Amino acid sequence: MTDQRFTELLGRKLADEISMEEHKEFMLLLEGNAAYRQEYKSLSHYFQQQETDQEDIAPLFQHIKARIESPESVQRSEPLESYEPLESPVSKSSFGTWSRIAAVLALCICSVAAYQFLYQKPELSNQPELVWKEQQTPSRLTSKLTLADGSVVTLNAETQLKYPAEFKGNNREVYLSGEAFFEVKKDAQHPFIIHTEKMSIKVLGTTFDVKAYKNDPNTEATLITGAIQINLKDQSRAQITIKPQEKFSLQNKATNGKDSVMYSVLPFNDTETAWMNRKLAFKNETFETLANSISRWYGLKLVFKNESLKNTRFTGFFEKENISQALKALQLIEPFQYKIQDKTVYIY
């Protein structure tokens, strides 16, 4: 346990992160153990030599990493002196000392402070810390909020938006799950970025709709005015830019078990923003996708007892109809039966 504590304090000392109390504890450990003193002396001297030599740090780390990954190689591989002679070299046979050195260097390199220490101490990031807020809209309702920069966001049913209380730094970033209509305040110096599960959308000032429900087959962005750039997550492809009156549609699920990205750019369809006028509009939409919209619109769950009905397509819109009236209207297009029980609608 003492060795482990010494290793931790040594890492803090080399990274220049040690507190006053920890420094006192560290000095007491050095006074009572000659091996600790030798280890600290050797590493301190080496770190001072290498502080401004980035190229020499890389082979040293690879050497130590190899020792950590394969403990048996500690006794077989060449000593640290082959990379840079130490004024007071550590004994090759001291397995415990080497283990602690490896742990210290791994800890230092993996930590931000030590990374900065080893690589010429670059300036610390001045990015301010943000205070995040969250707005959630339940089923059957919509809500509207104005962000700190003056941008206005209207949230559709069952939507969650995470946003900062005040925008700071180079970008204005928010996180969306669900559907929202954005009226972004123009600010060319501070791009506005919406993050969803499948993609991020970068804008300077524009109006557009983003639909990113997890249970829908597609993630969509419909542009009304301005311009937006879309970046697909986990993809190296170039940015995709769409023009006003266009809709970008990304398939959420893999096709035939393949992970290939499937997307399309389509003409604007006014059904995409009908919800802003309290209308549930759909055009050539499968019953399965429409069921998700109906579920959010009426606050109910739809369950298919007949799987073949999922692929049936419908076109129309609902405004003031209750759930029974809506289902009866759909029955005129495609025959099916339904039963409403509590908060669940069973489709036969």
LINFEN-V454460 format. One record per residue. SS is DSSP state (@ for helix, = for strand, . for the rest). PHI is phi in whole degrees, 0 to 359 (999 if undefined). PSI is psi in radians with two decimals (NA if undefined). Layout:
ss:SS phi:PHI psi:PSI
ss:SS phi:PHI psi:PSI
//
This chain:
ss:. phi:999 psi:-0.63
ss:@ phi:294 psi:-0.73
ss:@ phi:301 psi:-0.75
ss:@ phi:296 psi:-0.71
ss:@ phi:292 psi:-0.69
ss:@ phi:298 psi:-0.74
ss:@ phi:301 psi:-0.75
ss:@ phi:296 psi:-0.79
ss:@ phi:292 psi:-0.64
ss:@ phi:297 psi:-0.73
ss:@ phi:300 psi:-0.76
ss:@ phi:295 psi:-0.68
ss:@ phi:295 psi:-0.83
ss:@ phi:294 psi:-0.55
ss:. phi:274 psi:0.00
ss:. phi:61 psi:0.66
ss:. phi:243 psi:0.14
ss:. phi:282 psi:2.43
ss:. phi:275 psi:3.01
ss:@ phi:298 psi:-0.79
ss:@ phi:293 psi:-0.71
ss:@ phi:294 psi:-0.60
ss:@ phi:294 psi:-0.71
ss:@ phi:298 psi:-0.77
ss:@ phi:297 psi:-0.68
ss:@ phi:295 psi:-0.73
ss:@ phi:293 psi:-0.61
ss:@ phi:295 psi:-0.71
ss:@ phi:296 psi:-0.68
ss:@ phi:295 psi:-0.72
ss:@ phi:296 psi:-0.54
ss:. phi:263 psi:0.08
ss:. phi:212 psi:1.97
ss:@ phi:295 psi:-0.63
ss:@ phi:295 psi:-0.68
ss:@ phi:298 psi:-0.74
ss:@ phi:297 psi:-0.75
ss:@ phi:297 psi:-0.74
ss:@ phi:296 psi:-0.79
ss:@ phi:295 psi:-0.72
ss:@ phi:298 psi:-0.79
ss:@ phi:295 psi:-0.84
ss:@ phi:293 psi:-0.69
ss:@ phi:298 psi:-0.78
ss:@ phi:297 psi:-0.72
ss:@ phi:293 psi:-0.77
ss:@ phi:297 psi:-0.64
ss:@ phi:295 psi:-0.68
ss:@ phi:295 psi:-0.66
ss:@ phi:264 psi:0.04
ss:. phi:303 psi:-0.62
ss:. phi:249 psi:0.27
ss:. phi:245 psi:1.52
ss:@ phi:294 psi:-0.63
ss:@ phi:295 psi:-0.60
ss:@ phi:283 psi:-0.35
ss:@ phi:290 psi:-0.68
ss:@ phi:301 psi:-0.90
ss:@ phi:296 psi:-0.58
ss:@ phi:298 psi:-0.80
ss:@ phi:296 psi:-0.72
ss:@ phi:298 psi:-0.65
ss:@ phi:296 psi:-0.82
ss:@ phi:292 psi:-0.70
ss:@ phi:300 psi:-0.70
ss:@ phi:297 psi:-0.63
ss:@ phi:293 psi:-0.68
ss:@ phi:292 psi:-0.75
ss:@ phi:289 psi:-0.50
ss:. phi:228 psi:1.52
ss:. phi:307 psi:-0.58
ss:. phi:295 psi:-0.52
ss:@ phi:288 psi:-0.20
ss:@ phi:299 psi:-0.66
ss:@ phi:274 psi:-0.31
ss:@ phi:260 psi:-0.60
ss:. phi:286 psi:2.91
ss:. phi:292 psi:2.69
ss:. phi:287 psi:2.91
ss:@ phi:299 psi:-0.45
ss:@ phi:299 psi:-0.37
ss:@ phi:291 psi:-0.29
ss:. phi:266 psi:-0.71
ss:. phi:196 psi:2.11
ss:. phi:299 psi:2.46
ss:. phi:260 psi:2.63
ss:. phi:296 psi:-0.66
ss:. phi:230 psi:1.50
ss:. phi:298 psi:2.59
ss:. phi:276 psi:2.50
ss:. phi:298 psi:2.37
ss:. phi:297 psi:-0.51
ss:. phi:277 psi:-0.09
ss:. phi:275 psi:1.45
ss:@ phi:298 psi:-0.72
ss:@ phi:297 psi:-0.70
ss:@ phi:296 psi:-0.79
ss:@ phi:298 psi:-0.65
ss:@ phi:297 psi:-0.72
ss:@ phi:291 psi:-0.69
ss:@ phi:299 psi:-0.78
ss:@ phi:300 psi:-0.77
ss:@ phi:296 psi:-0.73
ss:@ phi:297 psi:-0.83
ss:@ phi:295 psi:-0.69
ss:@ phi:297 psi:-0.75
ss:@ phi:297 psi:-0.78
ss:@ phi:296 psi:-0.80
ss:@ phi:292 psi:-0.61
ss:@ phi:284 psi:-0.34
ss:. phi:270 psi:2.62
ss:@ phi:296 psi:-0.76
ss:@ phi:297 psi:-0.76
ss:@ phi:289 psi:-0.60
ss:@ phi:301 psi:-0.78
ss:@ phi:293 psi:-0.62
ss:@ phi:294 psi:-0.78
ss:@ phi:287 psi:-0.57
ss:. phi:254 psi:1.05
ss:. phi:62 psi:0.38
ss:. phi:50 psi:1.15
ss:. phi:295 psi:2.85
ss:. phi:295 psi:2.49
ss:. phi:291 psi:2.63
ss:. phi:294 psi:2.41
ss:. phi:259 psi:0.29
ss:. phi:296 psi:2.17
ss:. phi:288 psi:2.69
ss:. phi:278 psi:2.35
ss:. phi:260 psi:2.58
ss:. phi:258 psi:2.03
ss:= phi:267 psi:2.50
ss:= phi:237 psi:2.91
ss:= phi:217 psi:2.36
ss:= phi:237 psi:2.26
ss:= phi:237 psi:2.39
ss:= phi:247 psi:2.16
ss:. phi:285 psi:3.05
ss:. phi:298 psi:2.68
ss:. phi:76 psi:-0.13
ss:. phi:236 psi:2.79
ss:. phi:234 psi:2.84
ss:= phi:213 psi:2.83
ss:= phi:225 psi:2.45
ss:= phi:217 psi:2.68
ss:= phi:252 psi:2.19
ss:. phi:280 psi:2.99
ss:. phi:299 psi:-0.48
ss:. phi:272 psi:0.00
ss:. phi:97 psi:-0.11
ss:. phi:294 psi:2.50
ss:= phi:249 psi:2.30
ss:= phi:235 psi:2.21
ss:= phi:253 psi:2.16
ss:= phi:260 psi:2.31
ss:. phi:281 psi:3.10
ss:. phi:298 psi:2.58
ss:. phi:53 psi:0.88
ss:= phi:236 psi:2.52
ss:= phi:233 psi:2.29
ss:= phi:234 psi:2.20
ss:= phi:254 psi:2.23
ss:= phi:211 psi:2.71
ss:= phi:279 psi:2.58
ss:. phi:297 psi:-0.53
ss:. phi:213 psi:2.31
ss:. phi:283 psi:2.29
ss:. phi:223 psi:2.74
ss:. phi:89 psi:-2.85
ss:. phi:279 psi:-0.50
ss:. phi:239 psi:2.76
ss:= phi:251 psi:1.88
ss:= phi:240 psi:2.40
ss:= phi:224 psi:2.86
ss:= phi:234 psi:2.24
ss:= phi:238 psi:2.37
ss:= phi:228 psi:1.96
ss:= phi:123 psi:-2.51
ss:= phi:228 psi:2.41
ss:= phi:209 psi:2.61
ss:= phi:253 psi:2.17
ss:= phi:252 psi:2.33
ss:= phi:242 psi:1.60
ss:. phi:274 psi:2.29
ss:. phi:291 psi:2.28
ss:. phi:289 psi:2.26
ss:. phi:202 psi:1.62
ss:. phi:296 psi:-0.45
ss:. phi:281 psi:-0.28
ss:. phi:225 psi:1.49
ss:. phi:304 psi:2.57
ss:= phi:261 psi:2.22
ss:= phi:234 psi:2.19
ss:= phi:256 psi:2.15
ss:= phi:260 psi:2.26
ss:. phi:238 psi:3.11
ss:. phi:297 psi:-0.64
ss:. phi:257 psi:-0.36
ss:= phi:200 psi:2.91
ss:= phi:236 psi:2.61
ss:= phi:235 psi:2.18
ss:= phi:250 psi:2.26
ss:= phi:222 psi:2.81
ss:. phi:253 psi:-0.63
ss:. phi:178 psi:2.00
ss:. phi:188 psi:3.11
ss:= phi:235 psi:2.31
ss:= phi:196 psi:2.88
ss:= phi:244 psi:2.38
ss:= phi:238 psi:2.20
ss:= phi:241 psi:1.96
ss:= phi:220 psi:0.97
ss:. phi:281 psi:2.39
ss:. phi:294 psi:-0.53
ss:. phi:267 psi:0.08
ss:. phi:271 psi:2.69
ss:. phi:289 psi:-0.40
ss:= phi:228 psi:2.63
ss:= phi:256 psi:2.26
ss:= phi:230 psi:2.63
ss:= phi:225 psi:2.11
ss:= phi:247 psi:2.10
ss:= phi:264 psi:2.25
ss:= phi:263 psi:-0.97
ss:= phi:223 psi:2.75
ss:. phi:87 psi:-2.58
ss:. phi:209 psi:2.56
ss:= phi:225 psi:2.65
ss:= phi:245 psi:2.32
ss:= phi:246 psi:2.27
ss:= phi:245 psi:2.17
ss:= phi:276 psi:2.30
ss:. phi:290 psi:2.56
ss:. phi:62 psi:0.45
ss:. phi:227 psi:2.52
ss:. phi:264 psi:0.03
ss:. phi:295 psi:2.80
ss:. phi:293 psi:2.90
ss:. phi:296 psi:2.57
ss:= phi:252 psi:2.11
ss:= phi:252 psi:2.29
ss:= phi:245 psi:2.71
ss:. phi:260 psi:2.89
ss:. phi:305 psi:2.52
ss:. phi:70 psi:0.46
ss:= phi:237 psi:2.68
ss:= phi:236 psi:2.25
ss:= phi:263 psi:2.28
ss:= phi:231 psi:2.12
ss:= phi:247 psi:2.24
ss:= phi:288 psi:2.22
ss:. phi:283 psi:-0.59
ss:. phi:251 psi:2.62
ss:. phi:292 psi:2.56
ss:= phi:263 psi:2.22
ss:. phi:54 psi:0.66
ss:. phi:78 psi:0.04
ss:= phi:265 psi:2.57
ss:. phi:266 psi:0.21
ss:. phi:297 psi:2.50
ss:. phi:278 psi:2.20
ss:. phi:241 psi:2.08
ss:= phi:215 psi:2.87
ss:= phi:211 psi:2.73
ss:= phi:244 psi:2.08
ss:= phi:240 psi:2.81
ss:= phi:296 psi:2.67
ss:. phi:297 psi:2.43
ss:. phi:234 psi:2.15
ss:@ phi:295 psi:-0.14
ss:@ phi:292 psi:-0.38
ss:@ phi:295 psi:-0.53
ss:@ phi:245 psi:0.20
ss:@ phi:299 psi:-0.51
ss:@ phi:298 psi:-0.42
ss:@ phi:295 psi:-0.43
ss:@ phi:257 psi:0.37
ss:. phi:61 psi:0.75
ss:. phi:233 psi:2.42
ss:= phi:261 psi:1.70
ss:= phi:253 psi:2.56
ss:= phi:209 psi:2.51
ss:= phi:225 psi:2.03
ss:= phi:49 psi:0.79
ss:= phi:259 psi:2.44
ss:= phi:293 psi:2.68
ss:@ phi:299 psi:-0.61
ss:@ phi:297 psi:-0.80
ss:@ phi:291 psi:-0.72
ss:@ phi:298 psi:-0.61
ss:@ phi:299 psi:-0.65
ss:@ phi:297 psi:-0.75
ss:@ phi:294 psi:-0.75
ss:@ phi:298 psi:-0.69
ss:@ phi:300 psi:-0.78
ss:@ phi:287 psi:-0.60
ss:@ phi:290 psi:-0.72
ss:@ phi:254 psi:-0.07
ss:. phi:71 psi:0.60
ss:. phi:235 psi:2.89
ss:= phi:249 psi:2.27
ss:= phi:256 psi:2.27
ss:= phi:238 psi:2.20
ss:= phi:271 psi:2.12
ss:. phi:268 psi:-0.21
ss:. phi:234 psi:1.85
ss:@ phi:297 psi:-0.54
ss:@ phi:296 psi:-0.43
ss:@ phi:291 psi:-0.33
ss:@ phi:299 psi:-0.53
ss:@ phi:270 psi:-0.04
ss:. phi:295 psi:2.43
ss:= phi:250 psi:2.52
ss:= phi:226 psi:2.66
ss:= phi:225 psi:2.35
ss:= phi:161 psi:-2.90
ss:= phi:203 psi:2.66
ss:= phi:239 psi:2.54
ss:. phi:230 psi:-1.11
ss:. phi:245 psi:0.06
ss:. phi:292 psi:2.51
ss:. phi:277 psi:3.11
ss:@ phi:297 psi:-0.67
ss:@ phi:294 psi:-0.75
ss:@ phi:296 psi:-0.66
ss:@ phi:294 psi:-0.80
ss:@ phi:294 psi:-0.64
ss:@ phi:293 psi:-0.61
ss:@ phi:294 psi:-0.68
ss:@ phi:291 psi:-0.55
ss:@ phi:296 psi:-0.45
ss:. phi:290 psi:-0.41
ss:. phi:269 psi:-0.78
ss:. phi:221 psi:2.12
ss:. phi:296 psi:2.27
ss:. phi:198 psi:2.89
ss:. phi:245 psi:2.73
ss:= phi:214 psi:2.77
ss:= phi:219 psi:2.25
ss:= phi:259 psi:2.12
ss:= phi:228 psi:2.00
ss:. phi:56 psi:-2.06
ss:. phi:255 psi:0.38
ss:= phi:235 psi:2.41
ss:= phi:247 psi:2.12
ss:= phi:262 psi:2.20
ss:= phi:257 psi:2.15
ss:. phi:248 psi:NA
//
